[in-house]
Amino acid sequence: MKRLIVGAIFLLGYGTLHAQKPNYDESKMPPYTLPDPLKMENGQAVTSAKMWKEKRRPEIQKLFETHVYGKAPAHPKDLHFKVLNEDKYAVGNMATRKEVAVYFTKDEKQFMTVLMYIPNKRKGAVPMFFGLNFKGNHSVSEDPGITQSVIRMKPGPDGVEGRTGVFKRGAEASRWPIEMLIANGYAVATVYRGDIDPDYDDGYQNGVQPLFYKEGQTRPAADEWGTLAAWAWGLSCAMDYFKTDPDIDSEKVAVVGHSRHGKTALWTAAIDPRFAMAISNDSGCGGAALTKRIYGETVSIVNKLFPHWFCDNFKKYNDKEELLPVDQHQLIALMAPRPVYIASAIDDKWADPKGEFLSGVHAEPVYKLFGLDGLNTTKMPAVDQPIREGSIGYHVRTGDHDINLYDWQQFVKFADQFFK
């Protein structure tokens, strides 16, 4: 689908229509220099995996926290869990469905609900794919047993923010091939993002951020968490639960996301090394795409359309990408030595498929420190010809901005190399 250049915003998913015309011409990109992931801020070269892990990696993570996503607090001391319901005969008896409440407060007033499907045909704990959904847990399947999520939308004329059942049951089932994943021996889990923080600019009043405000504080500081970092924090809290579930191999959990959730998946794995794999699909600016290319989605555009996604410091780089001290190849490098998969769509120019591929290319030297292969090429592959032989995987498929069965099939084949 071709995007029209008009001043409007789609309600959900990537689907952004915008007034500012982006650059889709490679010849019009400014020259740029990428920061070297293997050079310390003091100019010292990183020469070993130990030096990367102990010195350079923390340095890069702090730069991203300070300038892009914002730093998040520690998990709450009152974090606790409760299995709300369980059905051992879901998906035609193929799986056990569980809904688990992850409570952020002792009084249980603020929580998120993790929806899980676990293969019944299994020997011991199983690996899992885990990520956010756009339209509520009930949207990922037509399964009538899924509790409807309360959809967190910008208040309408009546001033009501939460609405139940705005989206139909199974509205996003095409994006969550649950039966295929179960058949391949994987559990799958998801959380509605609005349980953590609603995806609109509310001044950070209706999500988890107010739980951590200091006396007199009304919004995060300039270097503190925006919505993407809050979502990542929530996914990290869910990992605390997965560590307790005997059906889940918590050493083999891949965090996966599409579009803005792809940005979130990468940052989640960056801040929480317990996630064994990160998968980013069509994530664009602030995700896998190189920021300094200034192609498609840019810092200025994303901050104007979605001012709540990143920390306030990120706005300093509107139309000043050359001053940003980090770029997204370093985010990919933060995964090392864990595997990471980057997916693009050839017609999704907004997300800059070439920029996403190049992030994988320029992250490879860090993987080499660990004796691992990355993409092993600087040439972008042909459409529908995945690269998945090393610890960095990539494909660019036919079509536009979406996550579909083809994408998931590549994710499974990539994960099989490390999890099976």
N, C-alpha and C positions, 0 to 999 in steps of 0.2 A: 504494500500500500504506500503510495507516495504521500509525503507529508506536505500539507499546505502551509504557506507562510502567513499565518494570521495570528491575531492576538487572542488566543484562547488556550485553555489547558484541559486536556482530557482528564476525566475523573480518576482513572486508575491505570496501573501498568506503566509502561514507559511513556506511551502515547502523548507526547508533548507537542503542541502547536505553539509557535512562538512568533513574536513580532520582529525580532532581530534576525536578519538573514545570516546563517552560518556560512563559513567558508568550506566548500567542497572541492576546491581546486588546489592540487598539490603544488602547483607552480607559484601559488600565492602565499604559501606558508613562509613565515620568517625563518631565517637560520636560527638554530638553537643548539645549545650545548647541554647534554645531560649530566647531572652530578654522578660521579663515579661511586658505585656502591662499595668498592674496595679501597676507598681512600677516606681516612678519618678526617674529621673537621679540621684537625691541626696539620693535615697534609701527609700524615704517616700512612704508608701502604699497609693494607691488611694482607697478611701472608699465610694465614692458617685458619682452619675451621674454628679452632679454639679462640683465636683473636676475634673472629667474626662474632661468635656467640657471646663472648664476654665483654667486648668493647664496641664494635661497630654496629651490631644489631640493636643494642639498647639505644645507641645514639640516633639511629635512623627512626626507630619507633618514637622516640621523644620528639623528633622533628615533625613527624606526622601528627602526633598528639597536639603539639603546640600550634601548628600552622594550618592543619587540614581538618581533622576529625574532632579534636578536643579530647582531653583526658577524662576518663570515667572513674567513678569511685570504686572502692572494693565492694564485693558482694555484701549485701546486708547481713548483719549478725543474726537476724531473725528469719533468714531464708529457710523455708521448709516446704515439704511436698505432701501431696495426698492423691492417691489414685481415686478418681471420682467414679469411674465405671469401667467395666471390662466385659468384652464379648469375645469368647473364644471361637466363635463360628462366623466370623465376618468374611467378606469377600468370597462367598461361596465355600465357606469352611477352610479357605486357604490361609487365613490369618487371624490373629488375635488383635482386636482393636482396643486400645486403652486411651482414656483421657486422664491426664495428670495435671493437677493444679500445682503451679510453682508460686508459692506465696512470698511476696517481698516484705510483708509486715507481719508482726506477731498477731495482730487482730484480724488478719486474713481479708482485709478490705481491698487490698491491691494485689492482683495476681495475674498470671497469664496461664492459659490452658494449652498444654502440649497434646496434640493428637498423634497417636502412634499406631502403626500397623506392623505386626511382627509375624514373620512366616511361621506357620504351624509345623511345617515339615523342616525340622532343624535338629541338629545335634549340638547342644550347648548354645552359647551366646552367638549372635549374628552381627555382622557389620551393618551400618546404617547411613542413609542419606537424610540430612536434616536442614531445613531452611524455613524462611518466612513465607507466608502467603498474603496476597493482596486483598481478598474479598471475604475473609472469614474461614474458619476451619470447615464449616459446612459446605463451602464452595469447591473444595478439592475433590469431592466424591458425591455421588447421589445416594450414598449410604444413609438411610433414614435414621440410623442410630447416632449420628454425629450431632452433638449439641450445637445449636445455632450460635454463632458469635454475635456479640453486640458490636455493630459496625460503628467505628469512630470516624465521624464525618464532621466537617465544619458546620456549626450550627446554622439552621435555616431561619426563616422569618419568625418561626415560633420559639427560637432560642434553644431548641432541643439539640444536644450534641450527639447522644447515643441513639441509634436506631437498630432494631433487631430485624434481620431478614430482608435487608435492602437488596441483597443479591441472592439469586436463586441457588438452591441446593445443587451442587455439581456444576456451577457456572464456570469453574476453572478446572474441571476434570481433565481436559485435554493437556493441561500443563503438569499434571501429576499422574503419571502412568503407574498407579499403585499395583495393579495386577502384574504388570511386567516386572516391576522391581521385586515383588514377592516371589514370583516364579524364578527369578535369578538369585534368590537367597538373601535378599537385602530387606532389612526393615526400613521403614520410611516414617519420618516424623515432621510435623510442621506446627508453627505458631502463627496466629494472626498478629500482624505487626501492631495493630491498634491496641492490643492488650498491653503493649510496652510503651508506645508513644504514638499518638495519632499523627497521620501524615498530612498535616497542614500547619501553617504558622499560627500557633496559639500563644506565642510568647513563652512556650515551655511551661504551661500551667496544668495540663491535663494528663501528662505521662508520668514517668518515674522520677524525673528530675526534681520536683518539689520535695520528694522524700529526703533529699540530701542538701537542700538549701540551708545555709547558715542563717543565724538570726539577722533579719533585715534584708536577706537576699531574695530577689524576685525573679532572677533568670541566671543561667549559667554565666560564669566569667568568660572573657574573650577566648581563653584557651581551654575551656571546659566543653563537655560533650554536647553536640548537636543531636538531631534525631537519628542519624545513621549510627553514631557511636552508642546511643541509647539502645537501639535495636541490637547492635553487636553485644552490648553488655547483657541484654536479656537472653540472647542465645547462649552466652557464656554461663549464665545462671542455670540454664537448662542442662548444660553439661554436668553441673553438680548433681542433678538428678540421675542422668544417664550412668554416672559412676556407681550408683546404688542399685541399678536395675540388672538383675542377673541374666535377663534375656538379651541384653545389649552388650556387644563387645565395645566397650567405651574407648578401647585403644584403636578402633577402626571406625570412627565417625567422620564422615565427609560433610562439611558445611557447604551448601549449595544455594545459589541465588540468581535470579534473573533481573536485569535492569538495575534499579536502585537497590534491589535486594542482592544483586551481584556485587555491587560496591560494598554492601554490608557484609557479605560472606567473606570477602578478602580481608576486610578490617577485623572481622571476628577471629579468623585464623591467625592474624598478625598479633592480636593482643592475648590470645589464648592458645598456647601451643599444644593443648590437650586435643585439639581437633587435628586429626591425622591427615586431612586433605582439604583443600579449598577448591571450589568450582565456581567460576564466574561466567555468566552467560550474558552477552550484550550489555556490559556494565558501563562502558563509556567513560566520560570525565569523572574523576574521583574514584573510578573503578580500575579497569585494566588498561585503559587507553592513556598513552603518553600525553600529559597536560601541555607540554611546551610545543607540541605540534600545532596547536590552535586550529584544529580541524573538527568540524561538526560542533558538538556540544563543547562549550568553553567554560572557564571559571566564571566569567562575568554572566553568561547566560544562565548557568545553573544556579548561581547565587541570587539572581533576580527572580527566577521562576520558583525556586525552592529555598528561600532564605533560612529555613530551619534545618536543612540537612547537615550542614557542616558547622564547625565552630565559627564564631564571629571573626576570628583572626584571618580566616580564609578569604574574607571579603577584601582584605588589603591587596589581594592579587588579581582583582578584577581588571582585566585588560593589561595586567602586569605579570604575566606568567613567567617571564624571564627572571623575575626576582624570587620566585618560589624556590626555597632551598632543597626541595625534594621533587622527585617525579615517580610515576607509578611503576616503573621497572624496579624501583627499590621496594615498593610494597610487595610485588611478586617475590622479590628476593627475601623478604622477611619470612616467607614460608619455608625456606631451605633449612634442613634437607627434606622436608615433607613434600610430597607431590602436589602439584597445582595444575588445574586444567582451565584453559581460557577458550571460550567459544564466541564466535562472531557470526553475523549473517551478512551476506554480500550486499544486500540492498539497504542495510541499516547504516547508512553513511553517518548519521547523527552520532552513533556510538564509535565511529572511526575504527573499522576492522583492522586496517593496517597498523594503526597506533596500538591496538590491543595486541596484535602479533609482535610488534617491536618491543613491547614491554617484556614479553617472554624471552626474546632474543637477548636483550640487555641485562636480564636477570641471571642469565646462564653462568657468567663467571663465578657467581657465588656458589652455585651448585657444584661447579668444578672443584671448589675448595674441599668439598666433601667427597670427591672422587665420583661424582654422579654426572650423568649426561642430562642436558636440558632438551632443547629443541633440535640441536645439532644441525641447524641450518639458519641462514640469514635470508633465505628466499621464501616468501609467503607461499603456502601450498595452494594448489588449485582448489576450486570450490568442490566441497563434498569429498575431499581427500584428507582425512584426519592425520595428524602427527601425534603418536602416543607411545613411542618407543622409549622415551626417557622420562625423567621426573617432572618435566614440563610438557603438558599436552596442549594441542591447539587444533581447532578446525574452524573453517568458515564455510557455512552451508548455504544452499540455495534459499532465497526468501528474505523476509524483512524481520522486523523486531518482534520476537516471540521466543518462547521455549517450547519445543515440541518433542515428539517421540524420537526423531532422529537425534536430537541433542542428547536426550537421556540414554539412548543406546550407546552413544560414544562415551558418556560418563561411566556407564556400567563396565564397558570393555576396559576403560582406563583403570577404574577402581579394582577390577579383577586382578590386574597385574600386581597390586600391592596388598589387597585384602584377602585374596583367596589362596 
